[in-house]
Amino acid sequence: MGAKTGKKGNKDSSLLLSPSALTSSSDSRLAFDLVFREEGFSLLAGVDEAGRGCLAGPVVAAAVVLSLDGPLPGVRDSKTISPQEREELFELIKEEALAWAVGVVSWKAIDMVNIYQAAAEAMRRAVRSLEARPQLILVDGMNLKGLEIPTVRVIKGDDKSLSIAAASIVAKVVRDRLMVGYHRLYPQYGFDSHKGYATREHREALRLYGPCPIHRRTFKGVSQEV
């Protein structure tokens, strides 16, 4: 993870990318990102988050800057990949990336603001922690404001952009590891299996034990158990 931060700015340069006709292969994701390089943006950061829909735990975002010298076989939307494959691809991404970083926002902050704002803040933290400063940010699905770097909102970006797909894997792996750690503190909830999502197992644990300290108290399904 990077440690250098860029200057904070108030000017927002958010764009909305038109839907793409590209297929979902690794080659097409690379081609998607290379379009921006051809437009003069030599360093791109893909940004995505994990954990927005969970009932417990933090939201984690990742920012990844790839060299874009070639496709990364297997790198795609993290939701379509097995846990073992995600771990393997995470190591590949760390090896191949010019820079990567994560941002974490706690469940307490989520309850204080809202999950959308918390996810956006996690994304900003990830971008600001990159060692290589990108010239353009590709964001999965969100209008990311509060950075002086131009941003492009890409609908279903983890299926279109190689950089965003890589970020989705990093965010998911880092968050899953955090939730396995919380499982050791609160084993009765099964965080090691569902990672805080609203599965039947998780909802049943909430009915039996009520919420634990890392549950998001403002979320439906948790608030009714408080």
C-alpha distance (Angstrom), angle and dihedral (degrees) to the residues before:
residue distance angle dihedral
M1 . . .
G2 3.76 . .
A3 3.77 125.1 .
K4 3.80 104.0 -167.8
T5 3.77 117.7 98.1
G6 3.77 130.9 -156.4
K7 3.78 126.5 -132.1
K8 3.75 114.8 -80.7
G9 3.76 116.9 -120.5
N10 3.76 138.7 -179.6
K11 3.78 97.9 -144.2
D12 3.82 112.5 104.1
S13 3.80 120.2 -157.1
S14 3.81 101.8 -179.1
L15 3.78 119.1 164.3
L16 3.79 132.0 -174.1
L17 3.78 115.3 -134.2
S18 3.78 117.9 -142.2
P19 3.83 116.0 -117.7
S20 3.79 111.1 -81.6
A21 3.80 127.2 -133.1
L22 3.80 91.6 -151.1
T23 3.80 119.1 125.1
S24 3.79 121.6 -119.8
S25 3.82 100.3 -106.9
S26 3.79 123.0 121.7
D27 3.82 89.1 -111.2
S28 3.79 92.4 54.1
R29 3.79 91.7 47.8
L30 3.78 89.0 53.3
A31 3.81 90.4 47.7
F32 3.81 89.2 51.6
D33 3.80 91.7 56.4
L34 3.80 94.1 42.2
V35 3.81 89.7 61.2
F36 3.80 87.8 69.8
R37 3.80 92.2 47.3
E38 3.80 88.7 54.2
E39 3.80 87.3 53.7
G40 3.80 89.6 58.7
F41 3.81 103.9 -90.9
S42 3.80 102.7 125.0
L43 3.81 96.1 176.7
L44 3.81 119.9 45.6
A45 3.78 127.3 -178.7
G46 3.79 119.5 -154.7
V47 3.81 112.9 -151.6
D48 3.79 130.0 -165.8
E49 3.79 138.9 149.7
A50 3.80 139.7 -140.5
G51 3.79 129.8 -151.6
R52 3.79 104.8 34.7
G53 3.79 92.7 129.2
C54 3.80 97.5 44.6
L55 3.79 126.7 113.0
A56 3.79 93.4 -145.0
G57 3.77 142.1 31.0
P58 3.80 133.8 27.1
V59 3.77 130.6 -49.5
V60 3.80 111.8 -116.5
A61 3.80 127.2 -159.8
A62 3.78 129.5 -170.8
A63 3.80 133.1 -159.0
V64 3.80 118.5 -160.5
V65 3.81 129.1 -173.5
L66 3.81 111.8 -162.6
S67 3.79 127.9 -168.4
L68 3.84 89.7 -130.4
D69 3.80 89.6 -147.4
G70 3.80 89.3 134.9
P71 3.80 143.7 -20.0
L72 3.79 121.9 -69.4
P73 3.82 104.4 -133.8
G74 3.79 112.4 -130.4
V75 3.80 96.0 15.0
R76 3.78 106.5 131.5
D77 3.80 141.1 120.2
S78 3.81 105.6 -26.7
K79 3.81 91.5 -137.2
T80 3.81 90.0 67.1
I81 3.82 95.0 52.6
S82 3.79 130.2 84.5
P83 3.83 117.6 -116.1
Q84 3.81 92.3 -110.6
E85 3.80 92.6 50.5
R86 3.81 90.8 47.2
E87 3.79 89.8 55.1
E88 3.80 91.0 50.6
L89 3.80 92.8 47.0
F90 3.79 90.7 47.0
E91 3.81 88.9 60.0
L92 3.82 90.5 47.2
I93 3.80 92.1 50.1
K94 3.81 92.3 49.4
E95 3.79 88.6 50.8
E96 3.80 96.0 47.7
A97 3.81 102.4 35.3
L98 3.78 122.0 100.0
A99 3.80 86.8 -146.2
W100 3.78 139.7 -11.5
A101 3.78 135.0 179.3
V102 3.78 140.6 168.1
G103 3.78 134.8 -140.6
V104 3.81 123.4 -155.3
V105 3.81 128.7 -162.3
S106 3.78 117.8 -171.9
W107 3.79 129.6 -125.9
K108 3.82 88.7 -111.6
A109 3.81 91.1 59.2
I110 3.81 90.0 45.3
D111 3.81 89.5 56.4
M112 3.81 91.0 47.1
V113 3.80 95.5 53.7
N114 3.81 118.8 5.8
I115 3.78 135.8 -83.7
Y116 3.81 94.9 -99.9
Q117 3.80 93.0 53.7
A118 3.80 91.2 42.3
A119 3.81 91.6 52.1
A120 3.81 90.6 49.1
E121 3.81 90.6 50.8
A122 3.81 90.7 50.1
M123 3.81 88.3 53.0
R124 3.80 92.4 50.2
R125 3.80 90.8 49.9
A126 3.80 90.7 51.3
V127 3.81 93.1 50.0
R128 3.80 93.1 46.3
S129 3.81 90.3 52.1
L130 3.80 95.3 56.4
E131 3.79 115.3 117.6
A132 3.81 90.8 -149.7
R133 3.78 112.5 56.9
P134 3.82 110.2 -134.3
Q135 3.78 123.8 -141.6
L136 3.79 93.1 -148.6
I137 3.80 134.9 22.7
L138 3.80 122.9 -147.2
V139 3.81 109.2 -158.2
D140 3.78 126.8 -165.9
G141 3.79 108.4 -120.8
M142 3.80 100.7 -40.1
N143 3.79 134.8 102.8
L144 3.79 97.7 -126.6
K145 3.79 113.4 -160.2
G146 3.78 134.2 173.6
L147 3.80 99.0 62.9
E148 3.79 127.4 101.5
I149 3.80 90.5 -140.7
P150 3.83 116.6 93.0
T151 3.79 112.5 -105.1
V152 3.79 132.7 -157.7
R153 3.78 120.6 -155.8
V154 3.82 108.6 -142.0
I155 3.80 116.4 -166.4
K156 3.82 108.6 -136.3
G157 3.77 86.0 -0.1
D158 3.80 95.1 166.4
D159 3.81 87.1 65.8
K160 3.83 95.0 45.3
S161 3.80 108.9 34.8
L162 3.80 126.3 57.5
S163 3.80 91.3 -152.5
I164 3.81 93.2 51.5
A165 3.81 91.8 44.8
A166 3.81 89.1 53.3
A167 3.81 90.2 49.5
S168 3.80 90.9 50.1
I169 3.81 90.1 56.1
V170 3.80 94.0 47.3
A171 3.81 92.7 48.1
K172 3.80 92.8 47.4
V173 3.81 95.4 47.6
V174 3.81 93.8 46.5
R175 3.79 92.6 48.0
D176 3.81 93.7 45.4
R177 3.79 89.6 53.3
L178 3.79 90.3 51.5
M179 3.79 91.2 51.2
V180 3.82 91.5 50.2
G181 3.79 85.9 55.5
Y182 3.80 91.2 51.9
H183 3.80 88.8 49.9
R184 3.79 88.3 66.3
L185 3.80 89.0 57.8
Y186 3.80 96.6 41.9
P187 3.82 107.0 23.3
Q188 3.80 95.3 162.8
Y189 3.83 91.7 74.0
G190 3.81 98.6 56.3
F191 3.81 96.1 -129.4
D192 3.80 89.7 159.2
S193 3.81 90.2 67.4
H194 3.82 107.7 33.5
K195 3.84 97.6 24.0
G196 3.81 91.6 -141.3
Y197 3.80 99.5 -52.0
A198 3.79 119.7 137.7
T199 3.79 98.0 -97.5
R200 3.79 122.9 154.8
E201 3.81 89.2 -105.0
H202 3.79 91.6 52.6
R203 3.81 94.7 46.4
E204 3.80 90.5 49.7
A205 3.82 90.9 51.0
L206 3.80 89.3 51.5
R207 3.80 90.4 52.5
L208 3.81 91.4 49.9
Y209 3.80 101.1 41.0
G210 3.79 106.8 15.7
P211 3.81 120.7 -133.0
C212 3.79 122.8 -36.0
P213 3.83 125.2 -145.2
I214 3.83 94.7 -83.6
H215 3.82 96.2 52.6
R216 3.81 117.9 111.4
R217 3.79 100.9 -116.4
T218 3.81 95.2 -163.0
F219 3.82 94.1 56.5
K220 3.78 121.7 102.6
G221 3.77 107.7 -109.7
V222 3.80 91.2 35.6
S223 3.80 101.7 50.3
Q224 3.79 91.6 56.2
E225 3.78 89.7 57.0
V226 3.82 95.4 51.4
